[in-house]
Amino acid sequence: MNAFKQTLKKILPELMLNVARETFDAAARLPEWPAAAFHPLRRSSIAGLKTLKDTHRGERCFVIGNGPSLRQTDLTRLRGEATFGVNRIYLAFPEMGFPTSYYVCMNDLVIEQCASDIQALPMPKFIAWRSRRWLAGSRSVEKPADNLYYLHTSYTGPRFGGADITGRLWEGATVTNITLQVAFYLGFKQVILIGVDHNYTTQGKPNSTVVSQGADPNHFNPNYFGKDFRWQLPDLDTSERGYAMARQAYEAAGRQVLDATVGGKLQIFPKVDYTSLF
């Protein structure tokens, strides 16, 4: 199969190759579409999502990543702000003194291993549709648990879907890209990133699954992906492609994404000093 792909690359011009790749990816996604469009749980989520459209029009929010820089960021200053937390951000809630306004999680391994934690969170939650089997709400035949919204996401088919998150969204290799699309849909005019370090100590093939051997050096809490936790290595190049799409979409709509991460390596968004925002 690899030899066949290499031969195609030599024969087909790049444009034709891209068209063929996108066509193949679209066909591979097709079996997911009926359930994502018509399953009662998804229909209920779609109806709920429509009520959230532009509910924060013109406001600002903070998207909190989970990098080690959070230890250098005074999160208590976010009390009263609209905030999005992702993955295992709830480990920071005791120190913050309050939960985030919204929660987003797309990674199958995180949802599988942390399902009970996620279900206990009180705020509105945006969860990957394909991971529904891990959550108690999936056993309902008509509606998800309260404040739980299933998003139909994919690994392929790059695009920014913030104008309508009731349809398919591209994950862009990071939950942060999905969160930027959700924030856009909710109407936020200014989105500020913190804790998005875009830098990992652990190295290896992007997207490959590994098992943690001890304390986690890549996140704000050593127990984040602690010993024996299964997780996937980052794909920073694909993440940057998604971030670039997000920046273009926000700026075209007269909005902005700012990066206030302390010492962050991401270079896609304009930088701003975190303490200057208050």
C-alpha positions as CSV (number, residue, x, y, z in Angstrom):
1,M,0.0,0.0,0.0
2,N,2.8,2.4,0.8
3,A,4.5,1.7,-2.5
4,F,1.2,2.4,-4.3
5,K,0.8,5.8,-2.5
6,Q,4.4,6.8,-3.4
7,T,3.7,5.9,-7.1
8,L,0.5,8.0,-7.0
9,K,2.5,11.0,-5.6
10,K,4.9,10.8,-8.5
11,I,2.2,10.5,-11.2
12,L,-0.5,12.9,-9.9
13,P,0.1,16.6,-9.6
14,E,-0.3,18.0,-6.1
15,L,-3.7,19.5,-6.7
16,M,-5.2,16.3,-8.1
17,L,-3.6,14.4,-5.2
18,N,-5.3,16.7,-2.7
19,V,-8.7,16.3,-4.4
20,A,-8.3,12.5,-4.4
21,R,-7.3,12.6,-0.7
22,E,-10.2,14.8,0.3
23,T,-12.6,12.6,-1.7
24,F,-11.3,9.5,0.0
25,D,-11.6,11.1,3.4
26,A,-15.1,12.2,2.7
27,A,-16.1,8.7,1.7
28,A,-14.5,7.3,4.8
29,R,-16.6,9.7,7.0
30,L,-19.8,8.9,5.2
31,P,-20.8,5.9,7.5
32,E,-20.7,8.2,10.5
33,W,-23.2,10.7,9.1
34,P,-26.6,9.0,9.5
35,A,-26.3,8.6,13.3
36,A,-24.6,12.0,13.7
37,A,-27.5,13.6,11.9
38,F,-30.6,11.5,13.0
39,H,-29.8,9.7,16.2
40,P,-32.2,11.0,19.0
41,L,-29.3,11.9,21.2
42,R,-27.8,14.0,18.5
43,R,-31.1,15.5,17.5
44,S,-31.5,16.6,21.1
45,S,-28.0,18.0,21.2
46,I,-28.6,19.9,17.9
47,A,-31.7,21.4,19.3
48,G,-29.9,22.5,22.4
49,L,-27.0,23.9,20.5
50,K,-29.3,26.1,18.5
51,T,-30.5,27.8,21.7
52,L,-26.8,28.7,22.5
53,K,-26.2,30.5,19.2
54,D,-24.8,34.1,19.9
55,T,-25.7,34.0,23.6
56,H,-22.4,35.8,24.3
57,R,-22.4,38.1,21.4
58,G,-19.8,40.8,21.8
59,E,-18.3,39.5,25.0
60,R,-14.8,38.2,25.8
61,C,-13.8,34.8,27.1
62,F,-10.7,32.9,28.2
63,V,-9.8,29.4,26.8
64,I,-7.7,27.7,29.4
65,G,-5.2,25.1,28.1
66,N,-3.5,22.7,30.4
67,G,0.2,23.5,29.9
68,P,2.7,23.8,32.7
69,S,2.5,27.6,32.3
70,L,-0.8,27.6,34.2
71,R,1.4,27.3,37.3
72,Q,2.7,30.7,36.5
73,T,-0.8,32.1,35.8
74,D,-3.0,33.6,38.4
75,L,-6.2,31.8,37.6
76,T,-8.1,33.4,40.5
77,R,-8.3,36.6,38.4
78,L,-10.7,34.8,36.1
79,R,-13.5,34.8,38.6
80,G,-16.5,36.4,37.0
81,E,-15.1,35.9,33.4
82,A,-16.5,33.6,30.8
83,T,-14.1,30.6,30.7
84,F,-13.7,27.4,28.8
85,G,-11.9,24.5,30.3
86,V,-10.8,21.4,28.5
87,N,-9.9,17.8,29.2
88,R,-8.6,17.5,32.9
89,I,-8.8,21.2,33.7
90,Y,-11.0,20.3,36.7
91,L,-7.9,19.3,38.6
92,A,-7.2,23.0,38.9
93,F,-10.6,23.9,40.2
94,P,-9.8,23.6,43.9
95,E,-6.9,26.1,43.6
96,M,-8.9,28.4,41.3
97,G,-11.8,28.4,43.8
98,F,-14.4,28.0,41.0
99,P,-15.2,25.9,37.9
100,T,-15.0,27.1,34.3
101,S,-18.1,28.4,32.6
102,Y,-18.0,25.7,29.9
103,Y,-16.1,22.4,29.4
104,V,-14.9,20.8,26.2
105,C,-13.5,17.3,25.7
106,M,-13.0,15.5,22.4
107,N,-10.3,12.9,23.1
108,D,-11.6,9.3,23.3
109,L,-8.9,8.2,25.7
110,V,-9.6,11.1,28.1
111,I,-13.4,10.5,28.0
112,E,-13.0,6.8,28.5
113,Q,-10.7,7.0,31.5
114,C,-12.3,10.1,33.1
115,A,-15.9,9.5,32.3
116,S,-17.1,9.7,35.9
117,D,-15.2,12.9,36.5
118,I,-16.6,14.5,33.4
119,Q,-20.2,13.4,34.2
120,A,-19.9,15.1,37.7
121,L,-19.0,18.5,36.2
122,P,-21.8,21.0,36.7
123,M,-21.3,23.3,33.7
124,P,-22.4,22.9,30.1
125,K,-20.2,20.2,28.5
126,F,-19.4,19.8,24.8
127,I,-18.3,16.2,24.1
128,A,-17.3,14.2,21.0
129,W,-20.3,12.3,19.6
130,R,-18.2,9.2,18.9
131,S,-17.3,8.9,22.6
132,R,-20.9,8.8,23.8
133,R,-20.7,5.1,24.9
134,W,-18.5,6.1,27.8
135,L,-21.1,8.5,29.3
136,A,-24.2,7.6,31.2
137,G,-26.3,10.0,29.2
138,S,-25.8,7.8,26.1
139,R,-28.1,5.2,27.6
140,S,-31.0,7.5,27.3
141,V,-32.9,6.9,24.1
142,E,-34.2,10.4,23.7
143,K,-31.9,13.0,25.2
144,P,-28.4,13.4,26.7
145,A,-27.9,14.3,30.4
146,D,-28.6,17.9,31.2
147,N,-26.1,20.4,29.9
148,L,-24.4,17.8,27.8
149,Y,-24.0,18.6,24.1
150,Y,-22.6,16.0,21.6
151,L,-20.5,17.5,18.8
152,H,-20.0,15.6,15.6
153,T,-16.3,15.9,15.0
154,S,-13.8,14.4,12.6
155,Y,-10.0,14.0,12.2
156,T,-10.1,14.7,8.5
157,G,-11.7,17.4,6.3
158,P,-10.0,20.5,7.5
159,R,-12.3,23.5,7.9
160,F,-13.4,26.1,10.5
161,G,-17.0,25.3,11.5
162,G,-17.6,28.0,14.1
163,A,-20.5,29.5,12.2
164,D,-22.6,26.4,12.8
165,I,-21.4,23.8,15.3
166,T,-24.5,21.7,14.8
167,G,-22.8,20.1,11.8
168,R,-19.4,18.4,11.3
169,L,-16.4,20.1,13.0
170,W,-12.8,19.4,12.2
171,E,-10.7,18.7,15.4
172,G,-7.5,20.0,14.1
173,A,-5.5,17.7,16.4
174,T,-6.4,19.6,19.5
175,V,-9.4,20.2,21.7
176,T,-8.4,23.9,21.6
177,N,-9.4,24.1,18.0
178,I,-12.8,22.7,18.7
179,T,-13.2,25.2,21.6
180,L,-12.4,28.1,19.4
181,Q,-15.2,27.0,17.1
182,V,-17.6,26.7,20.0
183,A,-16.6,30.1,21.3
184,F,-17.2,31.6,17.8
185,Y,-20.7,30.0,17.7
186,L,-21.6,31.4,21.1
187,G,-20.8,34.9,19.8
188,F,-17.6,35.8,21.7
189,K,-15.9,38.7,20.1
190,Q,-12.5,38.3,21.9
191,V,-11.1,35.0,22.8
192,I,-7.9,34.9,25.0
193,L,-5.8,31.8,25.2
194,I,-3.9,30.9,28.4
195,G,-2.0,27.7,29.2
196,V,-1.7,26.8,25.5
197,D,2.1,26.2,25.8
198,H,2.3,24.3,22.4
199,N,5.4,22.6,23.7
200,Y,5.8,19.0,25.0
201,T,8.7,17.3,26.8
202,T,7.5,13.9,25.8
203,Q,8.5,13.2,22.1
204,G,7.4,10.6,19.6
205,K,5.3,10.0,16.5
206,P,2.3,12.4,16.4
207,N,-1.1,10.9,17.4
208,S,0.4,7.6,18.6
209,T,-0.9,6.2,21.9
210,V,1.5,5.9,24.8
211,V,1.2,4.9,28.4
212,S,2.5,7.3,31.0
213,Q,5.3,5.8,33.1
214,G,5.1,8.4,36.0
215,A,4.5,12.0,36.8
216,D,3.3,14.1,33.8
217,P,5.8,16.8,32.8
218,N,3.7,18.2,29.9
219,H,0.8,19.6,31.9
220,F,0.1,21.8,34.9
221,N,-0.5,18.9,37.3
222,P,1.8,15.8,37.6
223,N,-1.3,13.7,37.9
224,Y,-2.8,15.0,34.8
225,F,-1.7,12.1,32.7
226,G,-0.2,10.2,35.6
227,K,1.2,6.7,35.8
228,D,-0.6,4.2,33.6
229,F,-2.8,6.8,31.9
230,R,-3.1,6.2,28.2
231,W,-2.8,9.3,26.0
232,Q,-1.9,10.4,22.5
233,L,1.2,12.3,21.6
234,P,0.5,15.8,20.1
235,D,0.4,16.7,16.4
236,L,1.6,20.3,16.6
237,D,1.8,20.9,12.9
238,T,-1.8,20.0,12.3
239,S,-2.8,22.0,15.4
240,E,-1.2,25.0,13.8
241,R,-3.1,24.5,10.6
242,G,-6.3,24.6,12.6
243,Y,-5.2,27.7,14.5
244,A,-4.4,29.5,11.3
245,M,-7.9,28.8,10.1
246,A,-9.4,30.0,13.3
247,R,-7.4,33.3,13.2
248,Q,-8.6,33.9,9.6
249,A,-12.2,33.2,10.5
250,Y,-12.2,35.4,13.6
251,E,-10.5,38.3,11.9
252,A,-12.8,38.1,8.8
253,A,-15.8,38.4,11.3
254,G,-14.2,41.4,13.0
255,R,-13.3,39.4,16.1
256,Q,-9.9,38.4,17.5
257,V,-8.0,35.6,19.3
258,L,-5.2,36.7,21.6
259,D,-2.5,34.5,23.2
260,A,-1.7,35.4,26.8
261,T,0.1,32.1,27.5
262,V,3.1,32.7,29.8
263,G,6.1,31.7,27.7
264,G,4.0,29.9,25.1
265,K,5.6,28.6,21.9
266,L,2.6,29.1,19.7
267,Q,3.2,31.8,17.1
268,I,-0.2,31.9,15.3
269,F,-2.1,34.5,17.3
270,P,-1.1,38.0,18.5
271,K,0.5,37.9,21.9
272,V,-0.7,39.9,25.0
273,D,0.5,40.1,28.5
274,Y,-2.0,38.3,30.8
275,T,-1.8,40.8,33.7
276,S,-2.6,43.7,31.3
277,L,-6.1,42.2,30.7
278,F,-7.5,43.1,34.1
